[in-house]
Amino acid sequence: MLNLCWIILGLPLAAAALISLLVIPFEKASKEKDFFRTLSAWISVLSISAAFILSVILFRQFQAAQGHYGTALEASLPWMNLAGIKMELGILLNPIALIMLLIVNGVAALVTIFSARYMQGEEGYSRYFAALSFFVFAMLGIVLANNLIQIFIFWELVGVASYLLIGFWFQKPSASLASKKAFLTTRVGDAGMMLGILLLFGILVQTGTGTFNFLELETKLHQNALPSGLLTWACIGLFLGAVGKSAQVPLHVWLPDAMEGPTPASALIHAATMVAAGVYMLARLFFLFEMSPVALQVIAWTGVATALIAATIAVVQNDIKKVLAYSTLSQLGYMVMAIGLHHPEAGMFHLVTHAFFKALLFLGAGSLIHALHTQDIWQMSATLNSQKNAGFKKLPITVITFLIGTAALAGIPFTSGFFSKEEILNAASHGPLAIFIASLVVVMLTAYYMGRVLTVVFFSSASKAHGKHPHDIHEDNALVTLPLIILAIFSIAAGYLPFQALLSDDSHAAHPPLWLAILSVSLAVFGLLASFVLYRNKTEDRHAAIFQVPVKIIQEKFYFDHFYDWFVSRIQGGLAIAADFFERKILVAFGTEGTAKLVTAVGSVVRKMQNGWIQTYGLFFVIGWIILISYLIGSGGNS
Amino acid sequence: MIVTLLPFIAFLGAILTSLTPSKNVKTLRGISLASTAICLAAVLYLFCTWDFSQSGFQHVRAWDFFAQAGIWYQTGLDGTNLVFCLLNGLVTFAGAWIAIRTTSRLKEYLFYYLLLTGCMFAVFTALNVFFLYVFYEMTLIPVFAMMGIAGIRAKKENAAIRVALYMTAGAVVGLFALLNLYDILGPGFLDLTQTQNILASKAALLTPETQKWLAALLILGFGVMTTLFPLHSWSPAFYSASPVSLAMVHAGVKVGPYILLRTAVSYLPEGFQFWSPWIAGLALAGILYGGFAALRQKNLRDLAAFSSISHMGTLFVAFAALNTASLSAGVLLVFAHGLMTACSFALIGVLEDRGQTDEINAFSGLGKSMPFFAVCFMLTAMASSGIPGFANFPGELMVFISAWKDFPWAVAAGILGVLLTAVYMIRAVQALCFGPYHFASAVSPQPGTHAELADITKFSEKIPFLILLISLIIFGIFPAILLRVIQPAIEALL
């Protein structure tokens, strides 16, 4: 079974290497550019699809071998071994890793197929597929990692891959800025993660031998009581890594900007790779976080704050991808919150269902953007609704699958999102009251902002005809629609897949109570209806007119970006100015220059020789030294 | 025997260039490339045939020079020198491809380049403190000469004076300490293969007080050339004036850490230990100071210099921790940092070739017009900012882990330093490679209209980058190849 894992990990890497080292150079040299571009797409699609098929086979084998919640298979190769500090590259296969393998490879395969059509005509077509494959490889490395160092390594590689994808249109200044922001913001989290790893290792060394291996770590944690104060800080450090990659408050600011990347890449970032990494890490290392109640509280409150803040911001966005981006933030907040409330299985379950419906929504948005040539919901509305029901007639698959995705996101009964959201709300209902209330408000807000998008784009008829004429609008070919259909099926079916038994060990876990379902569904329906009433047949945003001041704050996204801009220009910039000033005005001016001037004044005779004086000087300098040393040592030896 | 011949291969090359008429450009270039290539091949041969069953020095040969005073010309290698020789071999070979394109006084320049290469190999292969020091001092001849021949005119005098001052001061202080050691331990002190024996028999002669002060002198003296904060100020001036291939070798192949390992760490362990907290403090200051100063730099050479100061701070954290793991990782770090720095100076040279400037803001959007350059620049930036997959990452990681126990604050500063590196490197990458194409500099103001800057297209021009980057990646993925050579040597030394 573990051999299969190595192959699954190796396939996307091989694809990335093959494309970037062989196909792209040939493409550059050749005139048949289209041939090589298609080849890149095929390599990428085939390798990732193969990885998915192997994951399914692996899943069947796992089931056949009676794998259950506690099963953990491990294999590893040594990487570095220095004076007792052992590092390895390994694989740890347990149920949550297995489920993540399926999700990552499954969603990635569909996204790659979609991209093969969507990205056609782009100059960097091959480069895109190389980066995409590398992205999948890095994510699989996180999923399979059996130790902290390895997870950190792939953590960084995910950051690099996302940098390449978000900055794909690198000549566009906004894409360039967004990729920089994503890379640096998540790296702040990574620095915290590194500190957490060092702290944890330090604690372990004090109480015996240090290790980075997950299984050994788990055994050690159960054997010895570790000092809880330091352990809490170590957990918070590790959690910072998750805050960065899973875009939790206050490091969430990169994710909405990451929309500058190609839409399918956004789908991948938001559904299966990158942002999933943080939540996955929290679940994978739950045995560690569990040891520190304080850290869990920090996690829960961070999660709920993210869920609430992001949902609020999503309400006022006019760009369809931005709405989806903030919705991702908000849903990730849910997952993190559930883990903080001792329910990692609920968080993981929501991660799975969310992967399908968010990938679906993003690819659907991509399809809409392709057809309508705009990302602005009001312009979309204007184009699409100049003729009655043009959306359903011209883009039936896109619209219907988008509706299914929205239903799942809003938690409408019988969709997958309903089941996972109930689990999360159930977890919240046993937590502090404030968290529970906030998570219910998020249910309502989620339904409201998605309802607003739907109403404006699909269910309005108020706009005048301008922009693209409706009869130009048409559905793209099967490479685009097929992934949509498959994802739509899973957005419903994922709620019924046999994952839950693998995610938690207590089979007698209480099902969410009926009252909770009724409450949450009524809130969702209320949100949808409210948006429908407010936005039916409207051509512009209405929030600003109704509540002025709060909307201003929300439109400025609670001033997080302002704060960071201030911090970077004042604090970081200030320190830089100080260092530079110290160097030029003090160290150089008084230290070197001062002495140098003295020397030059004395040596002005030598200076007259100008050309070649430096050599002469060097020669005399060295010869003088050699004579001096020889003399000194010689005399020392004789004495 | 190969070890002994190593420097002389380069010296022979230097002699051959001096015998060749300066009109025969092709021959001159051929000699330089061939002699550095043979050196590299010899080092690689030594590396591949390394005997892991032996823990001490290998290939030891000695010639009587002035035996009475303990001065033998003795050569040989342990794991540490081997890695430094490999670094020198790789960087000088890569640099040779750039040196051969020097436009003014090519013959002289190549002569001194090969002389420098030979002296560096001699420093790393000599197992006698006398020769170690003499060859180190000898490197200054070619350094000054190359600066005079091909340095950037406006800045070179100032830079040369600064370097001369700093290096002289450092060398005097270091020499004073070495002479004292020689006085105390006797002629046997000079033989680096006998360090442990000498210490075992004469340890009593080194009182803690003596150890303390001699260690301080050695750290200061040889810290200067390793850009230990606040003794680093020569480096930005020097690297902004020196010809590219000189900057590659000088900034890439760091002699300072090697001499510190061989002298202060191995002869004065207790004295060194005493200063550990101070070293850690200076390291912390250097990391942050270099990092923040780098944020303000507008020229690529200055950026590279301050970045290097910051990274050398991490190396001093390794020195402060003073254990097998930290010092082994430190050697790995010097190796990786050397390749990376050499590569960045080579890349800066490419820009200067084409645009006559190294101002960051003069260029924009090179990703489109110079894709090969842009990819190399991005990879170098990644290596510098500690992305896994490049040799810098395992080096830094191991330093952090092994020094955490003793100096958590210095390590935390190191982690912040990595973050700062990411900030200034990514800024440079964005400014140079991203955005719409644009080139306009104060030196050659021809905005927009003229032809786009040409990419690196010829294979011969690509070679140095391929060598350096591929090595960084190989040793980044398999750092154990180097560590298992380094570790036994460090163990023997501590």
Interface residues (C-beta under 8 A of the other chain):
Chain A: P78 W79 M80 N81 L82 A83 G84 I85 I149 F152 I153 F154 E156 L157 V160 G167 F170 Q171 K172 P173 S176 L177 S179 K180 F183 L184 R187 V188 A191 M194 L195 L198 F201 G202 V205 Q572 G573 L575 A576 I577 A578 A579 D580 F582 E583 L587 V588 G591 T592 T595 A596 V599 T600 N611 G612 W613 I614 Q615 Y617 G618 L619 F621 V622 W625 I626 I629 L632 I633 G634 G636 G637 N638
Chain B: F66 Q68 A69 G70 I71 F130 Y133 V134 E137 M138 L140 I141 V143 F144 A145 M147 G148 I149 G151 K156 E157 N158 A160 I161 R162 A164 L165 Y166 T168 A171 L175 L179 Y182 D183 P187 P230 S233 W234 P236 A237 L288 Y289 F292 A293 L295 R296 Q297 N323 T324 A325 S328 A329 G365 G367 K368 M382 G386 I387 P388 G389 F393 P394 L397 M398 F400 I401 S402 W404 K405 P408 V411 A412 I415 L416 V418 L419 A422 V423 I426 R427 Q430 C433 F434 G435 P436 Y437 P479 A480 L483 Q487
